[in-house]
């Protein structure tokens, strides 16, 4: 069997936690932040955990794990 390739966008955007969940950065925090209010900027600081429904799809794109 040939080896499966990992989607290059997945290895750049996601990290696996010790319990198997996926961490990701929050979208919409790069530029033009004056369009967002302070509450939005504060609540989306740092990283978030991916939902269970999306986790299965992302793990399929990284067949041998992430890092």
N, C-alpha and C positions, 0 to 999 in steps of 0.2 A: 504494500500500500504506500502511496506517496504521502509525504508529510503535508499537513494542512497549514495554510498560512494564516497568521494573525492579521486582522484588519489594522492598518497602521494608525488610523485615527483612534482606535480603542486603546492602544498601548500608550498613547500620548495623553488621553483625557481621563482615564480611570485608574484607580488603585484598589487593590483587594485588601479588605480588613482581615483580621485573624479569624473572625467568625464567618467569613465567606460573603460578607456584604460588599457593595461597591461604593467607593467614595468618588465624588465628582465635584468639579468647580461649578459655581453658579453662573448661568448665562446672564448677559446684560450688565456686566460690571467693568467693561473695558474703557469706554469713552462716552461722552455726552451724558455724564451723570447728573448734570444740572436739570435734566428732564425728570429725574426720579426724586421723590421726597426722601428726607433723612431716614424715615422708618424703613423704607425699602432697602436702602444702602446698608443700614445696620443689620437688618435681619438676614441679608444675603452675604454677610461677611464670612470668609473662610470656606469650608467645604460642606457638602450635604451628602446624605446617603441616598442612593438610587432606590426607587420603589421596587417592590418584589416582582411586579409584572415586567418591568424593564430589565431586571437583573438577568433573567433567563436568556433574553435575546442578546445582551451584551456578552455574557459568558460563552455563547455559541460562537461569537466572533473572535474569541480568544481561546482556542481549543486546548492549549497547554497551560493556561493560567496567565497571570500578569506578573512578570518579574519574578 
